């Protein structure tokens, strides 16, 4: 677990007291056991949908002051991105004040400040006014130039990178929104995608970066306590704070996403007589499997960068399936092959 000492020296006794009550309600995640992918996503959606809704002013007046309270100073809130402790009363639109940051930018789907998505406290955090403005509605990704007034923040024309200490927090808020909002009852249908420049579509990126951030920066005490406080108001939780591993079980890992999108691979000729060639331009460890249509394994091996010649002279004419997998067994691509007689 990465400590948020970036923010401030937390009072251990106070957090111990707060977290005494930070427990997942018994049975809350019943029905998710053994599920992955779209099935797990659907099960979690059914658990967290239909939360108690509040107004946009309620966020300012009492929800954010409670959920993001500075554990060392109950008169202050901790600001996302900068980690600054600022007086709860110092809300506004001027320099040195704080306002409400929609981590899932509200233009990505056009829900504005209307409940439920526009006032969902699981993705709305107190932020420094100037830094909030600098982030704007940018997607999240690595790289860019330093942002004034926010140590560790970077941005370029199409993305914003938060400091290391809150990268996981940001990722888990984005993943929460993609599961909570699936288009039910006129709500937006939000999706995480592996690209930037997504506004005004109901999408947010960049998936591969967010997957990596979720792993690099696990939930800490502040984030877990915040989940409890928001649950107390909305009566729903962020599943990815309770179980960060749910992220990979739904979306895969950062490497698998990159492999799927950028795999430089081709197979020819098709149909073939005796041999096929696989040209692979990557540098990851891959394996290939060739099966007959009845599921019998005909050939398997390790795929090396460059051109591989696979001799299938001894196999019968007919249809075959070539499957490309990662070293850990994740399927990346498949091809139907036709072997003809001489």
N, C-alpha and C positions, 0 to 999 in steps of 0.2 A: 504493500500500500504506500502510495506516495503521500507524504505529509504535506499539508498546506501551510508549512511554516513560511511559505511565500507570502501568506496573508498577514499573520500576526502570531505571537506566542499564545496559543490557546491555554486556557485554564483547565488542567486535567480534571480537577474535582467537579467543575461545572459540567464538562462534557460527560463525565461518568454519571452524574445525576440525570442529565438529559437523556442519555442513551439507555438508562434503566428501562425506559418505556418504549425504546425503539425496537419493537418486535413485530414480525410479520404476523397478522392475525391467523389463527389456526384455520386451515382449510382454504385460505385465500387463493392459492394457486392449484387447488385440486383440479384434476383433468388435464394438466400439462405434462404429466409424467410420460417420458418416452417419446414425446412429440418433437419434431424438428421442422424446419422450413415453413411452408405456407400453413401447415396444420398448427404448428405452435403459434405462429403469428395470429391466426384466426382465434385460437383459444384464448390468447392473452387479450385480444381486442374485446372479446365477449366479457372478460373479467373487468376490464378497466373502463369500458364505455359507459355513457349515461351518468357521468359524475355530477355532483351538485354544482350548479353554476353560480358564479358571482359576477358583479359588475366590474367594469374597468376601474372605477373609483375605489371599489372595495380593495383592489390590489394595493393601491397607494395608501389607503387609510389604515388597514390593519393586517392584511394577509402577508405582504412582503416584509413589513416591519417585524412580523413574527417569524416568518420562515427564514429570513436572511439576517437575523439579529446577530450582532457581534457578541460572542460568548464572553468577552472580557468587558463589554460596555453595553448594557441593555438599552442605552439611549441611542445607539448607532446601528447601522446596517453595514454588511460587508458587500462591496461592489464587485460584480462579475468583471472579469478581464484584468482590472487594475489591482484588486485585492485591498483597496483602500477602505478604511473604516470611517464612515461619514454619518453625521447626525441624522436621525430619522426625520427630524423637522426640516432638514435642508433639502426639501424636494422642490423641483422647479425646472426651468429651462435655461438657466444661466450658467455661466462658468463657475465651477466649484460646487455645483448642485448635482443631485441624482435624479434619474427618471426611470421609466420602465422599458427594459430591453426585451424585445421579442427575439429569442434565440433562433427559433424558426421564424425567419423574417415574414411579417404579415403580408407582404406583397407576393410571396410565393404561395399562391392560392387565393389571394384577394379576400381574406376573411377579416381584415382590419382589426378593430377592437371590439367586435361583436362576439358574445358568447356563442358556443363554448370555446372554440379554438382561440379566439382573440383575447380571452381573459383566463386561459388555462395557466395556473400558476406553476405547473410542472415545467414550463419552458419560458417563463417570464421572470426576469431577475432585475434587481436594482443595478444600475450602471451609471458611471460618470457620463454627464451629458455630452461632453466633447468626444469621448471615446465611442459612445453609442452612435453619434453622428458619423464618426470616421468609419465604423463598421458598416453603417447603412443597411442595405439588404443583400450584401455580398454573401456568396456561398463560402463554405469553410474548406481550406486546403493549406498546404504548407508553402511557405515562400513569400517573398515580397520585401518591401522596405519597412524599416522601423516606424511605428506609430507614435507620434508625440504624446507624452503623458501616460503611456501604457508600456511599462517595461516588459519585454518579451513578446509584444504584439507585432505582427507584420501584416502588410496588405499590399496588393497590387490591383490592377484594373478589374479583376474578376473574382478575387477571393480574399479572405481574412483568416489569419492564423492567430489564435489566442495563445497566451502563455502556457508553458508546459503544465503548470499547476492546475489548470482548469480545462485542459483539452478533453479529458475523459468526461467531465461534467457536461460539456457542450455536446459531445457525441451521444451520450445517453439521453439528453433532452431531445435531440433530433430523432433518435430511434423511437423514443416514446411517442412522439407526434405521428410518426409513420404507422404505428400500430393503433394508437387511439382513434385516429381519423381515417375511416375507410369508406366514406361517402354515405353513411347511414342517415336517413331522415333529413336530407338536405345539407348535411355537414360536408366539409371538403374531403376529398380522397387524396391523402398526402403520401408521397413515395420518396425514398432516398435513392439517389442515382449517382453513378460514378462519373460525373461531369460537373462543370461549373457553368455560369451564365444561364441559370435555369429560370429565373423570374421572367414573366409572371406565371409560369406553369406551376401547378401544385406539387413542386419537386424541390428537393434540397440536396446539395452535394458538399463535398465529394466523398462518396461512399468508402473508397479504399483508404482515404486519410482518416475518416471517422472510425473505421474498424480498428485501425492501428492505434488511434488515440484511446479508444476504450480499453485496449490491452495495456498500453503504457501508463495510464493514469487511472488506477482502480478507484472505486468509491472510498472516500475518507469519512471521518466522523461528521464533518460539517455537512457534506452532501447527504449522508444517511439520516442525520437529524432533520434536515430540510424536507426529505421525503416524508418523514413522520408528521411534521407540522402541516404540510400541504394535504396529506391524507386526512388529518383531523378536520380540515375544512371541506375538501372536495369529495372525500370518501372513495378516492381511488389512489393507487400507488403507481410509481414508475417501476415497472418490473425489472428494468435493466440496472437499477441501483440495488435492488434486492438480489438479483441474480445476473451479474454482468455476462456470464457465459451464455445466456439466452441470445445475446447479439450474434455470436458466431454460429449458433445453432439455427438461426433464421437466415442470416445474410452470408455466412461463410467467413473466411479470413481475408485479410487485406491481400495476401499473396494469391489466393484463389480468385478473387475478383479481378485482379490485374491479369492473371493468366487467362481468364475467360475472355477478357476484352482485347488483349494485346497479343494473343498467341499467334506467332508467325509460323504457320504450318500449312503444308499442302501435300496432297497425295495424288499420284498418277502412275501409269495410265489407268483409266477406268472406263470401259472394261479392260482386263489384262489377260495375258496368256500364261506367262510363267512367273513373272516378278512384278512387284510394285515398288515404287520409290516414295519415301517420305522425306520431304525437305523441311528442316526445323531450324529456325533462325534465333531461337532463344538460348538461355543458358541455365534454365532450371532442370532438375532431374525429372524426366518423364519416362513412363513405360507405355508400351503398346500391347494390345491383345487383339488377336484375330480369331473370331468365333464363326462357326457355321450357323446357319439360320435356326438349327435345332438346339443351339446353346453349347455345342461341343467346342472346346478350345483347340484351335489348330496351331497357333503360333503365338509366342510372347517374347518380349525382350525389352532392353533398355534403349531409349531413343537418344541418340547423341546429336549435338548441333551439326548442321550440315546435311548431306544427303545420305540416307540409309537405304540399302537395297535389301528387300525382303523376298527371299526365294520361296515360291509356293508351287513349284513344279509338281510336287507329289500330291497336291490336293486335287479333288475332283472339280470339274466345271460346275458352276452354280453361284448362288448368292452367299456373300460373307459379310460380316460386320467388323470393321476396324474401330477400336475404342482407344482413345488416348487418355491416360490418367496421370495425375501428379504422383509423387513418391509416397504420399500418405493415402492414396487410393481415390481421390476425388476425380470424378469423370469430367474431362474438359471438352472433348469433341468426339463425335462418332461419324463414320462414313459407311455407307452401303457399297460393297464392291461386287462386281460381276466378273467371274472367271469364265472365259470362253474356251472351247476346244480349239485345237490348232486349225 
